[in-house]
Amino acid sequence: MKIRLPIVLCSLFAITLFIGSHGATSTLFAQQTEEAHFMAELSGKSGIPPNLSTKTIGNAIFTVTQDGNEMLYTVNAVNINHVTDVVLVFLTGSVTSNVAFLRSGSQQGATGTINGLLVQGNITSSNLAGLLKGKQISDLVKDMLDGNIYLRVSAMKFPLEIIGKVTPAE
């Protein structure tokens, strides 16, 4: 009995320290997003309905900065022409909402032929739209972790040229 009491007390102390050090939301978020990386593989086959007419493929990389206040992105595509929009979309069940415009054809016009870098930049909370308007990058990260965020690339010929689910990079 004398030996067990110190072990129990030490265990309770260790658990209390662990909970106390991880209780703050900002600390927990910083640990979750510190250099967090996400990716998307893009194709016409992932669309609903699938776009089997396109031979375009692509990929995207997203990196949350260490302070969690912005997300850097790079989107590449091969064999695509006249891109109009590149958009992050919240998609689950019957709910669809554009949440961040990475490239807008209405503001920038359509591209020419692309075989490589399509668009790169950064997203901050002020760039968030739709369901995430007025929210933080941490909310976008949560939706990515929940599997609700897709990257959609539209072109003049196909409004839904290629699409892919954004998932944690391995």
C-alpha positions in Angstrom: 0.0 0.0 0.0 2.9 2.4 0.8 4.4 1.8 -2.6 1.2 2.2 -4.6 0.3 5.6 -3.2 3.4 7.4 -4.6 2.9 5.7 -7.9 -0.8 6.8 -8.1 0.1 10.4 -7.0 2.9 10.6 -9.6 0.5 9.3 -12.3 -2.1 11.9 -11.3 0.5 14.6 -11.3 1.7 13.6 -14.8 -1.8 13.4 -16.2 -2.5 16.9 -14.7 0.6 18.3 -16.3 -0.3 16.8 -19.6 -3.8 18.1 -19.6 -2.7 21.5 -18.4 -0.1 21.9 -21.0 -2.5 20.9 -23.8 -5.6 22.6 -22.6 -5.2 25.9 -24.3 -6.8 26.0 -27.7 -4.1 28.1 -29.3 -1.4 25.8 -28.1 -3.2 22.7 -29.3 -3.9 24.4 -32.7 -0.3 25.5 -33.0 0.8 21.9 -32.4 -1.7 20.6 -35.0 -0.9 23.1 -37.7 2.8 23.7 -37.2 4.1 23.1 -40.7 0.9 21.1 -41.5 0.9 20.0 -45.2 -2.1 19.0 -47.3 -2.4 17.8 -50.9 -4.9 17.1 -53.6 -4.6 14.9 -56.7 -6.7 16.4 -59.5 -8.5 14.7 -62.3 -11.7 14.7 -64.2 -12.6 11.3 -62.9 -13.2 12.7 -59.4 -16.0 15.0 -60.4 -19.7 14.5 -59.9 -20.5 13.6 -62.6 -17.0 12.5 -63.7 -15.5 14.5 -66.6 -14.2 11.6 -68.7 -13.6 13.9 -71.7 -10.6 15.7 -70.2 -7.1 14.4 -70.3 -6.0 17.0 -67.8 -4.4 16.1 -64.5 -2.9 18.1 -61.7 -1.9 18.3 -58.1 -1.9 20.9 -55.3 0.2 21.4 -52.1 -1.0 23.4 -49.1 1.2 24.4 -46.2 -0.1 26.1 -43.0 2.5 28.5 -41.7 3.9 27.9 -38.2 1.8 30.8 -36.7 -1.3 29.3 -38.2 -2.4 32.6 -39.8 -2.0 31.7 -43.4 -1.9 28.8 -45.8 0.6 28.7 -48.7 -0.5 26.9 -51.9 0.9 25.7 -55.2 -1.4 24.2 -57.9 0.1 22.5 -61.0 -1.8 21.1 -64.0 -0.8 19.4 -67.2 -2.7 19.6 -70.5 -5.2 22.3 -69.6 -6.3 25.3 -71.6 -8.2 28.5 -70.9 -8.5 28.0 -67.1 -11.0 30.4 -65.6 -11.3 29.6 -61.9 -9.3 27.7 -59.2 -11.5 27.4 -56.1 -11.4 25.6 -52.7 -14.9 24.2 -52.2 -16.6 22.9 -49.1 -18.5 19.8 -50.2 -20.4 17.4 -48.0 -23.8 15.7 -48.7 -26.0 18.3 -50.3 -24.0 21.3 -49.0 -21.6 23.0 -51.5 -19.9 26.3 -50.8 -16.9 28.1 -52.4 -14.6 28.9 -49.5 -11.5 30.4 -51.1 -10.8 31.7 -54.7 -7.2 30.9 -55.6 -7.7 32.3 -59.2 -10.8 34.0 -60.6 -11.3 34.2 -64.3 -13.7 37.1 -63.8 -10.9 39.2 -62.4 -7.9 37.8 -64.3 -9.4 36.4 -67.6 -8.7 32.9 -68.9 -5.2 31.5 -69.2 -3.6 30.0 -72.2 -2.3 26.5 -72.3 -0.8 25.3 -69.0 1.7 22.5 -68.5 3.1 23.1 -65.1 2.5 25.8 -62.5 -1.1 27.0 -62.7 -1.3 29.2 -59.6 0.5 29.8 -56.3 0.0 32.2 -53.4 -1.4 32.3 -49.8 -4.7 32.3 -48.1 -5.5 34.3 -45.0 -8.7 34.6 -43.0 -9.6 37.7 -45.1 -9.7 35.5 -48.2 -12.2 33.0 -46.9 -15.7 33.1 -48.4 -19.0 31.3 -48.2 -19.4 29.1 -45.1 -16.0 30.2 -43.9 -16.4 33.9 -44.3 -15.4 35.6 -41.1 -13.6 32.5 -39.8 -10.0 31.6 -39.3 -7.5 29.5 -41.2 -7.9 27.0 -38.3 -11.5 26.5 -39.4 -10.3 25.7 -43.0 -7.8 23.3 -41.6 -10.5 21.5 -39.5 -12.6 21.2 -42.7 -9.6 19.7 -44.6 -9.0 17.2 -41.8 -12.7 16.3 -41.8 -12.5 15.6 -45.6 -14.9 18.3 -46.6 -12.6 20.5 -48.8 -12.0 19.9 -52.5 -10.0 21.9 -55.1 -11.9 22.6 -58.3 -10.3 23.8 -61.5 -12.7 25.2 -64.1 -11.9 26.0 -67.8 -13.9 27.6 -70.6 -14.6 24.2 -72.2 -15.4 22.4 -69.0 -16.9 24.2 -66.0 -15.6 21.3 -63.9 -12.4 20.4 -65.6 -10.6 18.7 -62.7 -11.3 18.3 -59.0 -9.6 16.5 -56.0 -10.2 16.1 -52.3 -7.7 18.0 -50.1 -6.1 15.5 -47.6 -3.3 15.6 -45.1 0.0 14.9 -46.9 1.9 11.9 -45.7 
